[in-house]
Amino acid sequence: MLRGEALNAYRALLRATRKTFAGDALMLSESAVEIRSKFEANRHVASEADIRRLLDDAREASRFISTMIVQAKLDSSGAYVVKPSKEHAGATLEIPSEELLQKKV
C-alpha cells in the first residue's frame, strides 16, 4: 500500500514540475533529477511513521510547486511577464520575520 502511495507522490511531483516549468528544459531536467535523488535516498526507510512523514512532505512539495511557483517568460519586448493561473489564486506566502529566521538557525 505504501509503495503505491510513494509512486503516486513521485508522479504528482513530476506532474507539478512539468506544468510549472513547461518550456524550461533546464528546470524540467534538474527538478526531475532532484526528485529522483530524494526518493532514491529514502528508498530503504522501513519505519511506517517515517514513510508517512516523507509522503506528507512530498505531497506538500507538490502542492507548493503547483500553487506558489510561477515561471516568468521573456516576451518579445525583452521584459519578463508573469501570468499566474487559477491554481495560484488565493495562494499566500507568509514572509518569515527576522526573529523567526534567527530561531531556526
Secondary structure as UniProt FT lines:
FT   HELIX           2..20
FT   TURN            21..23
FT   HELIX           25..41
FT   TURN            42..44
FT   HELIX           48..68
FT   STRAND          73..74
FT   TURN            76..77
FT   STRAND          80..81
FT   HELIX           86..88
FT   TURN            89..90
FT   HELIX           98..104
//
